[in-house]
Amino acid sequence: MCMGIPLRIDRVEGIVGLAMDGQALVPVDLSLTGPVPAGTWVLSFLGAAREVIGSEEAARILAALDGLRAVMAGGTVGDAFADLEASGPRLPAHLQAALAAGRTTG
């Protein structure tokens, strides 16, 4: 499985952005997003930015990743998924539309 990691681009050199990932400066391929200004948050998969995201979304994803790390270390998830718990389960738009139209079976 591949997980998206939020990274804030510090500087851009051609099609490559450079971002801090923990203590290390890592290259991020910007081929799929195009050039972005420094300070832009991207969702990176295996070193390639797939989409530009906002700082609030980046914070939620980083909190969820911290929660997963805590559980893997034997701790608790804490409030890492509070945004999901507050909103409850949601169906994708096409399934919500089908449910609203009364279609509950194939």
Secondary structure, DSSP 8 states (H G I E B T S, - for coil): ----EEEEEEEEETTEEEEEETTEEEEEE-TTT----TT-EEEEETTEEEEEE-HHHHHHHHHHHHHHHHHHTT---TTTTHHHHHH-----HHHHHHHHTT----
